[in-house]
Every structure is written in structure tokens, then in C-alpha cells.
């Protein structure tokens, strides 16, 4: 995804090289069948509560959940989603307005 910005820039090759250098020092988490199952559960659970979130945000959250990572994002700043992950299958317990 970062390549998009490089291709839009005036210095495509230089910016692509910067991206490659940055990527070499990062452990990239890939989607797996387990994260796809979590994604489906999160998306359907949120929709059942009348809430929609961007699929990319939910995919990132799903990948983080499969690896017991902590996810910090500003993208979901409009709500807090409380998950029960005790059985490795996230269940949406509640959604809160962070300003409340």
C-alpha cells in the first residue's frame, strides 16, 4: 500500500528505495485462514449491531488478534469495541462512544 504514495511522487525510485529499506526492518504480519475467520466474525458481529467499519481496518485488527498483538489505531477513534478473546474467537461484547 505504501508504494501507492511513491508512485504518485516526483521521486518514484528514491521513494521506493526508502520503502524497501523500511520494510527490511519490519516484521510484516500476513493474513491467514484464521485471521479470515476472525474478520468474518468481527464484520458480521458489528453489522448485527448496526455498525460498519472499513474492511481494511477489520483485516488489520483480525491479523493482530490472531497473533495476540496490541493494535493502536486512530481509524476507529469514533468508537471503542470491547472484545472477549478468551477463547481465541473474538466476540463483540459492546461498542462504546469514547467521548461518553
Buried (B, 14 or more C-beta within 10 A) or exposed (E): EEEEEBEEEEEEEEBBEEEEEEEEEEEEEEBEEBBBBBBEBBBEBBEEEEBEBEEEBBBBBBBBBBEEEEEEEEEBEEEEBEBEEEEEEBEBEEBEEEEE
